């Protein structure tokens, strides 16, 4: 979305409501940390273009910043679930005009897109890293006729690059490009929308062989949310569907988990509240939209961004141009917990989307505040984390088990609060048992030299029960 009018009604009541939020909700989030301390004007994307992603316990963040002659693209990562952060890395030339970045991740493969006018007109650019952000490819221009910003998504085999480009005078449409070789080469553009007017802000998710997009579209005379799905990795496409026809719909967002897909956007039918839809069959059919943040302080629920983990849904959005708000549902969107204010002083309303990512059980949030990007995390956002093997990883720690270092390279130490008989088992991501050892000591050193890089699970069993922890081998 480009612009919309924010409503300020019931402002004082909203402040009072926020002040009375339960302390327990507030206590879950850590104090905000400035992770762009050298920034002179950080900018992210609107909500359709995510600026933080997670792979195992590693977080990857992108933004643009004007520190010298022009806006350039920057990158930063944390390999310990947000506890510490590596250096800020410049990805593009500082004389360029980079803006609206977005990032996607698949293991150690990172894919970044952004809008840049270095060629004299808006163009869509792409670059990737195959080693977790250590090194990066050179920028590649994918489209030189871009109207608004591009988007990026990835599944196990395909990278998807969405483009919003001029198709005819007064007409912008959504297109898609695919790469089957990890972003090294790209196929032809596929037209997705047929608006004959303005289509923009395409949100995109990829899971298995399904690729799903929704976007803003004014073909009916007012902005609505349209949707389209491909069940075969983008080879063929089902018909366009209007998801939101109430009021004036902006700022689409999508999320998925297993067979469920979720769509969310801002809508002006009640003063820019957020509207939410569920598909129980991976986007084939959709339920009716429902309003999810109607409380008084939420009369401007714009730029919503959403992720899902099972039936846990996490939403971050902008309220009244000054607040970054957080919402959670533990039952797939049927009911929602009280909203929580992450930021109360945002001076960057033109580029103030917030973004979230999950390194289960920890939820991570970033947002802009003044010229900088801030970060906070909720270490207990998810009560339990299930691996693809079905191994349950608990987020609390009654037995006092700790693993360090994690991620590990050569070895890691599994320590306990007490000495007692216990069995320590190691499983890989497929559920195959790698090793088992019986020990009575309060500390066990696990040799990792023969392990391939990836995710493992350490299962500790005693007479009192079992607990499982996640281990990342680098």
C-alpha positions as CSV (number, residue, x, y, z in Angstrom):
1,X,0.0,0.0,0.0
2,X,1.2,3.5,-0.8
3,X,-0.7,5.8,1.4
4,X,-3.8,5.8,3.5
5,X,-5.4,8.1,6.2
6,X,-4.9,7.0,9.8
7,X,-7.8,7.5,12.1
8,X,-7.1,8.9,15.6
9,X,-10.5,8.5,17.3
10,X,-10.6,7.2,20.8
11,X,-6.9,7.9,21.2
12,X,-6.9,8.6,24.9
13,X,-9.0,5.5,25.6
14,X,-6.5,3.5,23.7
15,X,-3.6,4.8,25.8
16,X,-5.5,3.8,29.0
17,X,-6.2,0.3,27.6
18,X,-2.5,-0.2,26.8
19,X,-1.5,0.9,30.3
20,X,-3.8,-1.7,31.8
21,X,-2.6,-4.7,29.8
22,X,-1.7,-7.6,32.1
23,X,1.9,-7.5,33.4
24,X,2.4,-11.1,32.4
25,X,2.0,-10.3,28.7
26,X,4.6,-7.5,29.0
27,X,7.1,-9.6,30.9
28,X,7.4,-12.2,28.1
29,X,9.2,-9.7,25.9
30,X,12.8,-8.6,26.4
31,X,13.8,-4.9,26.4
32,X,14.2,-3.5,22.9
33,X,17.7,-3.4,21.5
34,X,19.0,-1.1,18.7
35,X,20.5,-3.5,16.2
36,X,21.4,-0.7,13.6
37,X,23.4,1.6,15.9
38,X,25.2,3.3,12.9
39,X,22.1,3.9,10.9
40,X,21.2,7.4,9.6
41,X,17.7,6.4,8.4
42,X,16.9,2.7,8.3
43,X,14.0,1.6,6.1
44,X,12.4,-1.8,5.7
45,X,9.6,-3.0,3.5
46,X,5.8,-2.9,3.7
47,X,4.3,-6.0,5.3
48,X,4.2,-8.1,2.1
49,X,8.1,-8.1,2.0
50,X,9.5,-9.8,5.2
51,X,12.8,-8.3,6.5
52,X,13.6,-11.0,9.1
53,X,13.7,-14.7,8.6
54,X,15.0,-17.6,10.8
55,X,16.7,-20.9,10.0
56,X,17.2,-23.1,13.1
57,X,18.6,-20.7,15.7
58,X,20.0,-18.2,13.2
59,X,18.2,-14.9,12.4
60,X,18.8,-12.9,9.2
61,X,17.8,-9.3,8.8
62,X,17.9,-6.9,5.8
63,X,17.2,-3.2,5.5
64,X,18.2,-0.1,3.5
65,X,20.0,2.9,5.0
66,X,21.3,6.2,3.8
67,X,24.7,6.6,5.4
68,X,26.7,8.3,2.6
69,X,25.5,9.3,-0.8
70,X,22.5,7.1,-1.4
71,X,20.4,4.4,0.1
72,X,22.2,1.0,0.2
73,X,21.2,-2.5,1.2
74,X,22.5,-3.9,4.5
75,X,22.4,-7.3,6.2
76,X,23.0,-8.5,9.8
77,X,22.6,-11.9,11.5
78,X,22.5,-13.6,14.9
79,X,23.5,-17.2,15.2
80,X,22.3,-17.6,18.8
81,X,18.6,-16.8,18.5
82,X,19.0,-13.1,19.0
83,X,21.4,-13.1,22.0
84,X,24.2,-11.5,20.1
85,X,24.5,-10.0,16.6
86,X,27.3,-10.0,14.0
87,X,28.5,-7.0,12.1
88,X,26.3,-4.9,9.8
89,X,27.2,-5.9,6.3
90,X,26.9,-3.6,3.3
91,X,25.5,-5.6,0.3
92,X,25.2,-2.9,-2.4
93,X,27.0,0.2,-3.6
94,X,26.3,3.3,-1.4
95,X,25.7,5.5,-4.5
96,X,22.6,3.4,-5.4
97,X,19.0,4.0,-4.5
98,X,18.1,0.7,-2.9
99,X,14.7,0.4,-1.1
100,X,12.0,-2.0,0.0
101,X,14.1,-5.1,0.6
102,X,12.8,-8.6,1.3
103,X,14.5,-11.9,2.3
104,X,13.7,-15.6,2.2
105,X,15.7,-18.5,3.6
106,X,16.0,-22.3,3.0
107,X,18.7,-23.8,5.3
108,X,21.9,-21.9,4.6
109,X,20.6,-20.5,1.3
110,X,19.5,-16.8,1.6
111,X,17.6,-14.9,-1.2
112,X,17.2,-11.1,-1.1
113,X,15.3,-8.8,-3.5
114,X,14.8,-5.1,-3.5
115,X,13.8,-2.1,-5.7
116,X,16.6,0.1,-7.1
117,X,16.7,3.0,-9.5
118,X,20.5,2.7,-10.2
119,X,19.6,2.2,-13.9
120,X,17.7,5.5,-14.0
121,X,14.2,3.9,-13.5
122,X,12.8,1.5,-10.9
123,X,14.1,-2.0,-11.3
124,X,13.9,-5.3,-9.4
125,X,17.2,-6.7,-8.2
126,X,18.2,-10.1,-6.6
127,X,21.2,-11.6,-4.8
128,X,21.8,-14.7,-2.8
129,X,24.1,-16.4,-0.3
130,X,24.8,-20.1,-0.2
131,X,26.7,-20.1,3.1
132,X,24.3,-18.6,5.6
133,X,25.2,-15.0,4.9
134,X,29.1,-15.2,5.0
135,X,29.4,-14.3,1.3
136,X,27.0,-12.9,-1.3
137,X,26.6,-13.0,-5.1
138,X,26.7,-9.9,-7.2
139,X,23.4,-8.0,-7.7
140,X,21.3,-9.3,-10.6
141,X,18.6,-7.2,-12.3
142,X,15.6,-9.4,-12.8
143,X,13.2,-6.8,-14.2
144,X,13.9,-3.3,-15.5
145,X,10.3,-2.2,-15.8
146,X,9.2,-2.4,-12.1
147,X,6.3,-0.2,-10.8
148,X,6.4,-1.1,-7.1
149,X,8.6,-3.5,-5.1
150,X,9.3,-7.2,-5.7
151,X,8.8,-10.1,-3.3
152,X,10.6,-13.4,-2.7
153,X,9.7,-16.9,-1.4
154,X,11.4,-20.3,-1.5
155,X,10.5,-24.0,-1.0
156,X,12.9,-26.9,-1.1
157,X,13.4,-26.9,-4.9
158,X,12.3,-23.5,-6.3
159,X,12.9,-19.8,-5.7
160,X,9.9,-17.5,-6.5
161,X,10.4,-13.9,-7.4
162,X,7.3,-11.7,-7.6
163,X,7.3,-8.5,-9.7
164,X,4.9,-5.6,-9.8
165,X,5.4,-3.9,-13.2
166,X,3.8,-1.5,-15.7
167,X,1.7,-3.5,-18.2
168,X,-0.1,-0.6,-20.0
169,X,-0.7,3.1,-19.2
170,X,-2.4,3.3,-15.8
171,X,-2.1,-0.4,-15.4
172,X,0.3,-2.4,-13.2
173,X,0.1,-6.2,-12.8
174,X,1.7,-8.9,-10.7
175,X,4.1,-11.3,-12.4
176,X,6.2,-14.2,-11.2
177,X,9.6,-15.6,-12.1
178,X,11.0,-19.0,-11.0
179,X,14.5,-20.3,-10.5
180,X,15.1,-24.1,-10.3
181,X,18.8,-23.8,-9.6
182,X,18.9,-21.8,-6.3
183,X,18.7,-18.4,-8.0
184,X,21.5,-18.8,-10.5
185,X,19.2,-18.5,-13.5
186,X,15.6,-17.4,-13.9
187,X,12.8,-18.5,-16.2
188,X,10.4,-16.2,-18.1
189,X,7.9,-13.9,-16.3
190,X,4.4,-15.4,-15.7
191,X,1.5,-13.0,-15.4
192,X,-0.6,-13.6,-12.3
193,X,-3.1,-10.7,-12.0
194,X,-5.5,-9.4,-14.6
195,X,-6.7,-6.2,-13.1
196,X,-6.6,-3.8,-16.1
197,X,-6.0,-1.2,-13.4
198,X,-3.7,-1.3,-10.4
199,X,-2.4,-4.5,-8.8
200,X,0.3,-4.2,-6.1
201,X,1.8,-5.3,-2.8
202,X,1.8,-9.1,-3.6
203,X,2.2,-11.3,-0.6
204,X,3.5,-14.8,-1.3
205,X,3.9,-18.2,0.5
206,X,5.4,-21.5,-0.8
207,X,4.9,-24.9,0.8
208,X,5.5,-28.2,-0.9
209,X,4.3,-27.9,-4.5
210,X,1.8,-25.1,-3.6
211,X,2.6,-21.4,-4.3
212,X,0.0,-18.8,-3.2
213,X,-0.2,-15.1,-3.8
214,X,-2.6,-12.3,-2.7
215,X,-2.4,-8.7,-3.6
216,X,-4.2,-5.3,-3.6
217,X,-6.4,-4.8,-6.7
218,X,-8.7,-2.0,-7.8
219,X,-10.4,-3.6,-10.8
220,X,-13.8,-3.1,-9.1
221,X,-13.2,0.6,-8.5
222,X,-12.0,0.2,-4.9
223,X,-9.0,-1.7,-3.5
224,X,-9.8,-5.3,-2.7
225,X,-7.7,-8.4,-2.0
226,X,-7.3,-10.9,-4.8
227,X,-5.8,-14.3,-4.5
228,X,-4.4,-17.0,-6.8
229,X,-2.9,-20.4,-6.3
230,X,-0.7,-22.9,-8.2
231,X,-0.8,-26.5,-7.0
232,X,2.2,-27.6,-9.1
233,X,5.1,-25.2,-8.2
234,X,3.9,-22.5,-10.6
235,X,3.4,-24.5,-13.8
236,X,-0.4,-24.0,-13.9
237,X,-2.6,-21.5,-12.0
238,X,-6.1,-21.7,-10.6
239,X,-8.5,-18.8,-11.3
240,X,-8.2,-15.5,-9.5
241,X,-10.4,-15.2,-6.4
242,X,-11.5,-12.1,-4.5
243,X,-10.8,-12.7,-0.8
244,X,-11.7,-9.3,0.7
245,X,-14.4,-7.2,-0.9
246,X,-15.4,-5.2,2.2
247,X,-14.4,-1.5,2.4
248,X,-11.0,-0.7,0.9
249,X,-8.5,-3.5,1.4
250,X,-4.8,-2.9,1.7
251,X,-1.6,-4.5,3.0
252,X,-2.1,-8.2,2.4
253,X,-0.1,-10.8,4.3
254,X,-0.1,-14.6,4.2
255,X,1.1,-17.5,6.4
256,X,0.7,-21.3,6.4
257,X,1.2,-24.4,8.5
258,X,0.6,-27.9,7.2
259,X,-2.7,-27.9,5.3
260,X,-3.9,-24.6,6.7
261,X,-3.3,-21.2,5.0
262,X,-4.0,-17.8,6.5
263,X,-4.6,-14.5,4.9
264,X,-4.7,-11.1,6.6
265,X,-5.0,-7.5,5.5
266,X,-5.9,-4.0,6.6
267,X,-9.3,-2.8,5.7
268,X,-11.0,0.6,5.9
269,X,-14.5,-0.6,6.4
270,X,-14.2,0.1,10.1
271,X,-11.2,2.4,10.2
272,X,-8.3,0.2,9.1
273,X,-8.7,-2.7,11.3
274,X,-7.2,-6.1,10.3
275,X,-9.3,-8.8,8.6
276,X,-8.4,-12.4,8.8
277,X,-9.3,-15.5,6.7
278,X,-8.6,-19.2,7.1
279,X,-8.3,-22.0,4.5
280,X,-8.3,-25.5,5.8
281,X,-7.3,-27.1,2.5
282,X,-4.0,-25.3,1.6
283,X,-5.7,-22.4,-0.2
284,X,-8.3,-24.3,-2.3
285,X,-11.2,-22.8,-0.5
286,X,-11.5,-19.9,2.1
287,X,-13.8,-19.1,5.0
288,X,-15.5,-15.8,5.6
289,X,-13.3,-12.9,6.7
290,X,-13.4,-11.8,10.4
291,X,-12.2,-8.7,12.2
292,X,-9.4,-9.5,14.7
293,X,-8.4,-6.3,16.3
294,X,-11.6,-4.2,17.0
295,X,-10.5,-2.9,20.4
296,X,-10.4,1.0,20.7
297,X,-6.6,1.4,20.3
298,X,-6.7,-0.6,17.1
299,X,-8.6,1.9,14.9
300,X,-5.6,1.9,12.6
301,X,-4.6,-1.7,12.3
302,X,-2.4,-1.3,9.2
303,X,0.5,-3.2,7.7
304,X,-0.1,-6.5,9.4
305,X,2.5,-9.3,9.2
306,X,1.8,-12.9,10.3
307,X,3.5,-16.2,10.8
308,X,2.1,-19.6,12.0
309,X,3.3,-22.5,14.0
310,X,0.6,-25.2,14.2
311,X,-2.4,-23.4,15.7
312,X,-0.2,-20.7,17.1
313,X,-0.6,-17.5,15.0
314,X,1.6,-14.5,15.6
315,X,0.7,-11.0,14.2
316,X,2.5,-7.7,14.3
317,X,0.9,-4.5,12.9
318,X,0.9,-0.7,13.1
319,X,-1.6,1.2,15.2
320,X,-2.3,5.0,15.1
321,X,1.1,5.6,13.3
322,X,2.9,5.5,16.7
323,X,2.5,2.0,18.0
324,X,3.8,-1.4,16.9
325,X,1.3,-3.9,18.2
326,X,1.5,-7.7,18.7
327,X,-1.3,-10.3,18.7
328,X,-1.3,-14.0,19.4
329,X,-3.9,-16.8,18.9
330,X,-3.3,-20.3,20.2
331,X,-6.3,-21.9,18.5
332,X,-5.8,-21.2,14.8
333,X,-7.4,-17.7,14.9
334,X,-10.7,-18.6,16.6
335,X,-9.8,-16.5,19.6
336,X,-7.0,-13.9,20.3
337,X,-5.0,-13.0,23.4
338,X,-5.0,-9.3,24.6
339,X,-2.9,-7.1,22.3
340,X,0.5,-6.0,23.4
341,X,2.4,-2.8,22.5
342,X,6.0,-3.4,21.4
343,X,6.8,0.2,20.5
344,X,5.1,3.4,21.6
345,X,7.2,6.0,19.8
346,X,7.7,5.5,16.1
347,X,8.8,8.5,14.1
348,X,9.0,6.7,10.7
349,X,5.3,6.3,9.6
350,X,6.1,5.9,5.9
351,X,8.2,2.8,6.5
352,X,7.0,1.4,9.8
353,X,6.0,-2.2,9.2
354,X,7.1,-4.6,11.9
355,X,8.2,-8.2,11.2
356,X,8.5,-11.4,13.2
357,X,10.2,-14.7,12.9
358,X,10.2,-17.9,15.0
359,X,13.1,-20.0,16.3
360,X,10.8,-22.2,18.3
361,X,10.0,-21.6,21.2
362,X,11.3,-18.0,20.8
363,X,9.5,-15.3,18.8
364,X,11.6,-12.4,17.4
365,X,10.3,-9.0,16.4
366,X,11.9,-6.1,14.6
367,X,10.5,-2.6,13.9
368,X,11.7,0.9,13.1
369,X,11.9,3.6,15.7
370,X,13.3,6.9,14.6
371,X,16.3,6.3,12.3
372,X,17.1,2.8,13.8
373,X,15.8,-0.7,13.7
374,X,15.0,-2.3,17.1
375,X,14.7,-5.9,18.2
376,X,13.0,-7.8,21.0
377,X,12.2,-11.4,21.6
378,X,9.7,-13.5,23.5
379,X,11.5,-16.6,24.8
380,X,8.3,-18.5,25.7
381,X,6.1,-17.7,22.7
382,X,5.4,-21.4,22.0
383,X,4.8,-24.0,24.8
384,X,6.2,-26.9,22.8
385,X,8.0,-27.3,19.5
386,X,7.6,-30.4,17.3
387,X,10.2,-31.4,14.8
388,X,9.2,-33.0,11.5
389,X,9.9,-36.3,13.1
390,X,7.3,-35.7,15.8
391,X,9.9,-35.4,18.5
392,X,8.5,-33.0,21.1
393,X,10.9,-30.3,22.2
394,X,9.8,-28.6,25.5
395,X,10.4,-24.9,26.0
396,X,10.5,-24.9,29.8
397,X,13.3,-26.6,31.6
398,X,12.4,-28.2,34.9
399,X,15.3,-30.6,34.8
400,X,17.8,-27.8,34.3
401,X,19.3,-29.3,31.1
402,X,21.6,-26.9,29.2
403,X,23.6,-27.4,26.0
404,X,26.6,-25.3,25.1
405,X,27.9,-24.3,22.6
406,X,24.7,-24.4,20.5
407,X,25.2,-24.2,17.5
408,X,28.1,-26.6,17.8
409,X,31.1,-27.3,15.6
410,X,33.5,-29.9,17.1
411,X,31.7,-30.8,20.3
412,X,29.0,-29.7,22.7
413,X,28.5,-30.2,26.5
414,X,25.1,-31.4,27.9
415,X,25.0,-30.4,31.5
416,X,22.5,-31.2,34.3
417,X,21.7,-29.8,37.7
418,X,22.3,-33.1,39.6
419,X,24.2,-36.4,39.3
420,X,21.9,-39.3,38.7
421,X,21.5,-42.1,36.2
422,X,20.3,-41.0,32.8
423,X,20.4,-41.9,29.2
424,X,21.4,-39.4,26.5
425,X,20.2,-40.1,23.0
426,X,20.9,-38.2,19.8
427,X,18.4,-38.1,16.9
428,X,18.8,-36.5,13.4
429,X,16.1,-34.5,11.7
430,X,14.5,-37.7,10.2
431,X,14.1,-39.3,13.6
432,X,17.0,-41.8,13.2
433,X,18.8,-42.5,16.4
434,X,22.5,-41.5,15.9
435,X,23.9,-42.4,19.3
436,X,23.0,-43.4,22.8
437,X,25.0,-43.3,26.1
438,X,24.3,-44.0,29.8
439,X,25.8,-41.6,32.3
440,X,25.7,-40.7,36.0
441,X,27.7,-37.5,35.9
442,X,26.4,-33.9,35.8
443,X,28.0,-33.3,32.5
444,X,28.4,-35.1,29.2
445,X,30.5,-34.1,26.2
446,X,29.0,-35.0,22.8
447,X,31.5,-35.3,19.9
448,X,30.1,-33.5,16.9
449,X,33.0,-34.0,14.4
450,X,31.3,-36.9,12.6
451,X,27.9,-35.1,12.3
452,X,26.8,-33.5,9.1
453,X,25.6,-29.9,9.4
454,X,21.9,-29.6,10.3
455,X,19.4,-30.0,13.1
456,X,19.6,-32.7,15.8
457,X,17.6,-33.6,18.9
458,X,19.1,-34.6,22.2
459,X,16.7,-36.7,24.3
460,X,17.5,-37.1,28.0
461,X,15.8,-39.8,30.0
462,X,15.8,-40.4,33.8
463,X,13.5,-42.3,36.2
464,X,11.5,-39.0,36.5
465,X,10.7,-38.8,32.7
466,X,12.2,-37.5,29.5
467,X,13.0,-34.1,28.0
468,X,14.3,-33.2,24.5
469,X,16.5,-30.3,23.4
470,X,17.4,-29.0,19.9
471,X,21.0,-29.0,18.8
472,X,22.3,-27.3,15.7
473,X,25.6,-28.6,14.1
474,X,27.3,-26.0,11.9
